[in-house]
């Protein structure tokens, strides 16, 4: 019986640090997942900004072409 108690005590002694390490890893995984989600949101915002910028550039180019056409026609 004593041998069995010693074995369980050894198992408990080994499991405690593993459980603590597991909790630490879980916490870090949660932090990394949140960082990944934030990065995804940032990428999405950047893509939206780039789309808006491209549309504005197209509008400006159209306006400039129209102004050039008006200026050429007046000459």
C-alpha positions as CSV (number, residue, x, y, z in Angstrom):
1,X,0.0,0.0,0.0
2,X,2.8,2.4,0.8
3,X,4.4,1.7,-2.6
4,X,1.1,2.8,-4.2
5,X,1.0,6.0,-2.1
6,X,4.5,6.8,-3.2
7,X,3.7,6.3,-6.8
8,X,0.6,8.6,-6.6
9,X,2.7,11.2,-4.7
10,X,5.3,11.0,-7.5
11,X,2.6,11.4,-10.2
12,X,1.2,14.4,-8.4
13,X,4.6,15.9,-8.1
14,X,5.1,15.6,-11.8
15,X,1.7,16.7,-12.8
16,X,1.7,20.0,-10.8
17,X,4.4,21.8,-12.9
18,X,2.8,20.4,-16.1
19,X,-0.6,21.8,-15.1
20,X,1.0,25.2,-14.3
21,X,2.8,25.1,-17.6
22,X,-0.5,24.2,-19.4
23,X,-2.3,27.2,-17.8
24,X,0.6,29.4,-18.9
25,X,0.4,28.1,-22.4
26,X,-3.4,28.6,-22.5
27,X,-3.0,32.2,-21.5
28,X,-0.4,32.8,-24.1
29,X,-2.5,31.2,-26.8
30,X,-5.4,33.4,-25.8
31,X,-3.1,36.5,-26.1
32,X,-1.8,35.3,-29.5
33,X,-5.3,34.7,-30.8
34,X,-6.4,38.2,-29.8
35,X,-3.3,39.6,-31.5
36,X,-4.1,37.6,-34.6
37,X,-7.7,38.9,-34.6
38,X,-6.5,42.5,-34.2
39,X,-4.1,42.0,-37.1
40,X,-6.9,40.6,-39.2
41,X,-9.0,43.7,-38.4
42,X,-6.1,45.9,-39.2
43,X,-5.6,44.2,-42.6
44,X,-9.3,44.5,-43.4
45,X,-9.2,48.2,-42.5
46,X,-6.1,48.7,-44.7
47,X,-7.7,46.9,-47.6
48,X,-10.8,49.1,-47.2
49,X,-8.6,52.2,-47.1
50,X,-6.7,51.1,-50.2
51,X,-10.1,50.6,-52.0
52,X,-11.3,54.1,-51.1
53,X,-8.0,55.6,-52.1
54,X,-8.1,53.9,-55.5
55,X,-11.7,55.1,-56.0
56,X,-10.7,58.6,-55.1
57,X,-7.7,58.4,-57.5
58,X,-10.0,57.3,-60.3
59,X,-12.4,60.2,-59.6
60,X,-9.5,62.7,-59.5
61,X,-8.2,61.4,-62.8
62,X,-11.7,61.7,-64.4
63,X,-12.0,65.3,-63.2
64,X,-8.5,66.2,-64.4
65,X,-9.3,64.7,-67.8
66,X,-12.5,66.6,-68.0
67,X,-10.8,69.8,-67.0
68,X,-8.1,69.2,-69.7
69,X,-10.8,68.5,-72.3
70,X,-12.6,71.8,-71.4
71,X,-9.3,73.7,-71.4
72,X,-8.3,72.3,-74.8
73,X,-11.8,73.0,-76.3
74,X,-11.6,76.7,-75.2
75,X,-8.3,77.2,-77.1
